[in-house]
Amino acid sequence: MSSSLVVSSSVSQAAARLRAWAGRRVVLDGGGVALLMAVYGLVWVLLYALTTLSPPVDNVEQLVWLRSMEWGYFKHPPLPTWILGAVATVFDATPELTYLLGALATLASLALYWHLLRGLRGARYATLGLLAAMGITLYCGRIYYYNHNVLLMLWVALAAWLSWRLAVRPSLGTWALLGLVAGLGMLTKYQFVLALAVVGLWWLRLQGWRQAVHRNGALLAALVAALVFAPHLYWLVSHEWMPLAYAKSSALGHDLRGTQRLLHGLQFALDWLLNRSLPAWLVLGGAWWWARRQPAAAVQAGAEAGVPVLLARQFLLLWGVVPLVLMLLMAWLGGSKLHLHWGTAFMLWTVPAVMECVGARAPWSALRTVRAAWLVFALVQALVMAQAWMASPKGVRGYKADHTDFFPSERVAASIDRQAQALLDGPVDVISGPQELASVIAVRLPSKPRVLVDGRLEFSPWIRSEELPGLRVIEVFYASSSLPPGAYQAEGHVAWRPWKDLASK
């Protein structure tokens, strides 16, 4: 054999090994997902930690509620606060701790999502679906949020994973775990009923009434969920269904009429599909476009060995379509006002649903598609990050450093602390006022005062009425031009006055 043939053969073998190595690297395994989640979370959390003037109001709300471990709070069920309280027994309860918990919940949900997709459709499909979902702005743009929607996303991901296991390995143990997750989901946010609706439809698809394991398992899951939720249900009854009253006043009771219902639902759907999910479609579309320009390559099977293709497709469509449809029906039939962030727990499942709708027309499991997806993913992440930086308070187009219209800066808190200590002969013990304003100021004061939410004790179980006369209490509010009697101007549009002066009038 000539030397040129030997060299050519060696080069071909080396190129083949290089392509195989590159193929293994772009298709994620468990270790690759863990590394990607760590880098993704670290970069985005640091970006917001360095550019925001104030923690998200939802994070601060949890720090306020942390003052008293209750079976419920005036807005929501208690589980996010309990988890923060448990972690706070080891670490200081700071805004940074809420950033960490929020990021961990989001990243764990994305990892579960990838794991399920890999079992349904293979590693290449799962890698592509994960890269697309990581571009959804509710995740990268709110990764440092710790609230009920973020924790709910984790329970929904677990419910989806367990419900698929019921299809391939049905057991009473899995049903019991699903019941536990359902109870925890309802202790997080009542919106988990949308996931329960999907599980119910999946039970019907599996013809659960025909198999004893599914008949008895569904009853077992309902019993476990009821036992987990029962103490909160008792709290609801004894507190006059307070969170439901809040939901009615803020969303469910708006009673939109006529074309308002249609237009509001349409706005919600467009925001879900064409605004917050737009980066995901850019990743999928860009990878598809680039893959079509490359030479044909081998495509993996549509599903892992032993997984029925049609059943897997129906499963992904249920989780990706039903929650959005049910929320739209709330607006169109019930006249409810849908908050745009309500899609947090379910939006990532829209990605595989769209991939399934496109189906075999797109080479989702081709190696060339996954390679292209990484390039588009990096570009999209850079663009979204640049937009986040420019819109941040410290960015090029962001607010000035003394902006105080909704997120009071440290200067506002320092001004109130200085004035109040001089007038009250000591640090502030309690701040009364709108929860958003009072809470953000409270976490910035050195004395870490408790918050009397909207001046209402029933909203603030961490304060007893009999102790108020002996505490230094102030009320904070927004003031424009003229101040009411006894009030003092802080920075910007924020003002305050002693509670005793207000109570004496």
N, C-alpha and C positions, 0 to 999 in steps of 0.2 A: 504494500500500500504506500502511495506517495506521501511525502511529508505534507503537501498541501491538503490532501484528503484528511489526514490525521488532524491538522489544525482546524479544518472546517468542521469535522466531527466534534472536536473538543469545544469549539465555539458554539455549535448548535446545542450541545449538552449543557453548557454553562448558561446559555440563554434560556433553555427550558427550565433549568433549576431556578434561575432568577425569576421567571414568570410564575413558577409554582410558589416561590417564596412570597412574591408580591401578592399573589392571589390569597395566600393564607393571611397576610397582614391586613388586607383591606376587608376581609370577611371576619367579623368580630366573633371571638369566643368569650367565655366568661371573664377571663383576665383582661381581655381587650375592652370589654364593656366597663369593667370596674375602673380601668385607667382613664377611659374616655369620660366617664361620669365625674371622676375626681378632677380632671383638668377643666371640664366644662363648668362644674360647680364653682371651683376656685376662681376662675377667671371672671365669671359673671357676678359672683358675690363680692369680690374685691372691687369690681367696677362700680357697683352701687354703694358699697361701703365708703368709697373714696369720693363719690360725686354727689350724694344726697345730703341735704341740709338737716333732714329729720327722718327718723325711722317711719315706715309706713304706719298709718293710723291703726290698721288691723293688728300689727305687732304690738303697738303700744296698748291697745285695748286688752290684749292678753296679759300684759304686765300689770295693768290696773286690776283686772279680775283676779289675778293671782293672790291678792291680799286675803281672799277668803275662798276656801275650797267648798263649793256648793254642788248640789245635784242638778243645778240649772242656773242660767243667767237670763236677764230680761230679754236678750236678743236670740240666744242660741243654746243648744245643749252644752254639756260641760267638758267633753273629753279633751279638746285641745288644751284647755287650761290645766286640766289634771296632768297631762303629759309634761307640760312646761313646769308645773309645780314639782313633779317628781324629779326632773332633771335639775331644777333649781335647788334641790337639797344637796347637790354635789357641786354645782357651779353657780356663780352669781347670776341672779336674774337681771340680765342686761339686754339692751336691744341686740347686741352682737349674738347673744345666745339664741334669740328668736330667729336671726338670720340663718344660723346653723341648722336649727330644727326645720325651718321651712325648706332649706336646700336639701336636707336629707330626705324629707318626705317626697319632694319632687323627684329627686334622683332615684330613690327606691321604686317609685311608681314607674318611671321610665325603664328601669332595669327589669322589672316584672313584665312589663309590656313587651320588651325585646325577648325575654325568655319564652313567653307564650307564643309570640310570632315564630320563633325558631322551631318550636315543637309543631306548629301548624303548617308552616310553609318552607322551613329550611333556613339555614344561617344567612344565606345571601339576601333573601327576602326580608328577614328580620333586621339585618344591618341597614338595608335601604329604608325600611319603615322607621327605624330608630333615628337615623340621620334626619329624615324629614320631620318627624315629630319634635325633635330638639330645636327646630327653628320656630315653632309656634310661640308667638310673643308672650302668651300667658305663662310660659315656662321660663324661657331665658329672660324675659323682661320683668318677671315677678318672682324670680327664683329665691329672693331673700324675703318674700312674704311668708309669714306664718299665721294662717287663719283657718277657718273651718273649710273653705273650699280646697285648700292645699292638702290638708289631712284627709278630706273626703276622697281625693284622687287616689290615695294609697289604698283605702278600703275598696274602692271601685275596682282597682287593678287586681286586688286579691280576690274579690268576688268573681271577676272574669276568669282568673286562673283556676279557681276552684270549680266554677261551673263547667269549664271544659274538662277537668278531670272527671267530673261526673259522667261525661259522655264516653270517656275511654276506659276509666277504671272506677265504676260506680261502687260506692261503699257508704255505710252509715257514718263512718268516721269523717269522710269528706263532707257529708251533709251537716254533721255537727259543727265542723269548722266553718262552713258557710253560714250557719246560724249565728256563730260567735261573731264573724265578720259583719253580718247584717246588724246585730245588736250594737257593735262598736260604731258602725256607720251611722246608725240612727242616733247614737249618742254624740256624734260629731255634727251632723247636719241632717235635717229632715229631708233634704233633697235626695238622700239615699233611696227614697222610695222609687226613683227612676231606675236605679240599678235593680231593685226588687222586681220591677215590672219586666225588665229584660230577663232576669232569672226565671220568672214565671212563664214567659213566652218560650224560653229555652226548655223548660220542663214539658211544656206542651209539645214542642218539636220532638223531644225525645220520647214522646208518648209515655210520660211518667206514670200514668194510671195503669199501664199494663204490667209494670215490674214492681214487685214488692219493695225492692231496695229504694226505688224512687218514691213510692207512695209513703212508706214509713219514714224515709229520709226527709221528705218535705215536712212532714209533721214534726220530726225531731228538730229540724232546723228552725221551724217556727217556735217551738217550745224554748230552745236555747236562746233565740233572739228575744223572745218575750221576757225571759228571766233576766237577761242583761239589761233590757230597757225598762223593766218594771219600776226600779227606784226613781228613775227620771219621770216616768209617767205619774207616779204618786206625787212627785214635786210639782208637776204641771197642774194637777188637779188642785193641790193645796195652794198654788200661787196663781189661780185664776187664769191658767193657760197663757201666761205672760208672753212667751216667745211667739205664740201664734197671733196674739194681738199686735205685737210688733210687726210680724210679717204682713198682717192685713193692712196696717197703716203705711208700710213702706213699699209694698209690692202687690200683694194678692188682692187688696181691697180697692184698687184704683178704678175698677169698672170702666175701662176704656170702651168707647162706643163706636159703632159703625166702621168707617174707614180707618179710624184711629187704631183699631185692633189689627186690621190687615197691615197697615203701614208699620206699626210697631213690631209685629212679628217678622215682617220682611226685613226691617232694619236689623233685628237681632240675628236673623239667619245670614244676612250679608256680612255682618260684622264677624260672625263665627267662621264663615266659609271663605270670604274674600278679603278680610282684613287681618284678623289674628292668625289665621291658618295660611295666609298667602306665602310666607317663607317656605312652608312645607311643600306647597305646589311648585314653587320655584326649584326646589331640590329635585322633586320627582320629574318635573317637566324638563329641567336642564339635563338630568342624567339620561332620560329617555331620548331626548334630541341628540345628545352626543353619542349614545350607544348606537343609534340608527346609522350614524356616519362611519362606524367602525366595521371591520370585517366580522362576519358572523362568528359566533362562539357558542360553545356548549351551554345549554340552559339546564339548570337543575329541574328535577321533577316539581310539579306544582305543590306537593306537600311531602312531608316526611313519610318514610315507609310505615305503612299500617294506619295512616291517618286518612279517612275518607275525604276526598277533595271537596265534594259538594257540601258535606256537613261542616267542614272547616269554613267554607265560603259563607254559608248561612250564619254561622256563629259570628264571624267578623262583621257581617252586615247588620246583624241584630244590635251588637254593641256600638256600632258606628252610626246607626241611623235612628233607632228608637228613642234615645234620650232627647235628641234635637227635635224630633217630631212631637214628643210629648210636651216639651217646653213651648213649642209653637202653638199647640192646642190650648195651653194655659192662657196665651194671649188672645188667640182667635175665638175661642169658645168661652173662656172665663173672664176675659177683659183684664187680665193681670199685667202688671208692668214687669218686664223681664230685665233684670240687671245684666249688663253685658259680660260681667265676669262669672256668671252662673255656669258657663261652659267649661270652667277650669277642670273639673273632675272627669269630663267625658270627651273633651276635644281631641285628645291624642288618638282615640279610637276611630275618629273620622278618617285618619290617614289610611289604614288598611282597608277601610270600607271603600274608599275611592279607588285604591289599587285593585280591589276585587271587582269593582264595577267596570274598570277598564279591562281587566282580565287578561286573556292571552294576547291581546293586541299589543301589549307592552312587555318587553323582556325583563320583567322585574327580577328574575332569578339568574340573569346572565351576569357573568363576572365583569364584563365590560361596562354594564350599567352601574354596578356597585363602585367600580373604579371612578367612573365619571361623577357619581354621587358625592364622593369625598371631595372632589374639587369644587363642585357647586356648593356643597355644605360649607366649606371654608370661606368661599366668597360671600354667601348669604349671611353667615355668622358675622363676618367683618362688616358688612353693610348694616345689619341690625345693631351691632355694637356701636358703630359710628353714629347711627341715628340716636341711640340711647344716650351717648355722650353729649351730642349736640343739644338734645332736649333737656339734659340734666341741669340742676341749678348752677353747676360750675362749668357747664359747657359753653360753647360759642354762642348758642342761641337760647341758653337757659335763663332762668330768673336771676336777678341781682342777689347778692349775698344777704341783703336785708329784707328779702321778700317775706311777708308775714300774713298773707291773706288766708292761708289755710294751714300751712306747716310752719309754725312759729320757729324762728331761729334761736340759737343760743343767746343772742343779744336780747331777745324779748324776755326769755326766762331770767337772765341776769338782771335786767332792769326791774322786773317785778320782784325778784328776790331782794334786791337792794332796797327798794322803796318799802316793801312790806315789813322787812326786818326792822327798819327804822321806826315805822309807825306802830307795829305790834309788839315791839320789844322782844323779838325772837323769831325763829324760822317758822314758815308756814306749815301747819299740820294737815290741813284739808283744803282742797281747791274745789269749788263748786262751779258748774257751768256746762256748756255743751261738751259732750264726751270727747269729741275730736280735739277741740281746743284745750280743754282742761287737762286731758291726758298727756298730750305732747308737752305741755309746759311742766306738768308734774314730774315726768321722767327726767327733765333737765335740771330741776332744782336739787341742790345738795341734800336737802332734808327729805327728799322722796316722799312728798305728802300723798295722802290718800285722795281719791277723787270722789266727790259727791255728784254723781252723774245727773245732769240736768236739774240739780237741786232736789232730787227725789231719793229718799231713803230706801224705797222699795226696789230701786234700781241699783242700790249700793249696799249690799249686805255686809260689807266689811266695815261699816260705820253704824254705831248704835245711837239712837236719838238722845239718850241720856248723857252721852259723853260730849256732845257738840258744845254745850255752854262753856266747857273748860278748855276748849281747843282754839288755836289761832286759825280761823277760817276766812278765806277770801273767795270772792266770786270773780271770774274772768269772763270777758265778753268782747265782741267787736264793737267799736265805736267809730263813727265817721267824723263829723265836724264838731258837734257839741257833746260834752260829757254830762251824764246825769249827776245830780247832787251826791257828794261824797265819793266820787270816782276819781281815779288817777290814770293818766295816760302813760302807757309803757312805750314800747317801740312800735312804729307803724300804726296799724289800726287796732291794736289790742289795748284794752283798758282793764282796770280791776277796781274793786272796792271791798272794804272789810264786810264780812258777813253780818257782824253785829250791827253795823250801821244800816244795812239793808233790812234786817229783822226788826229794827226799832221803828221802822216807818210804817 
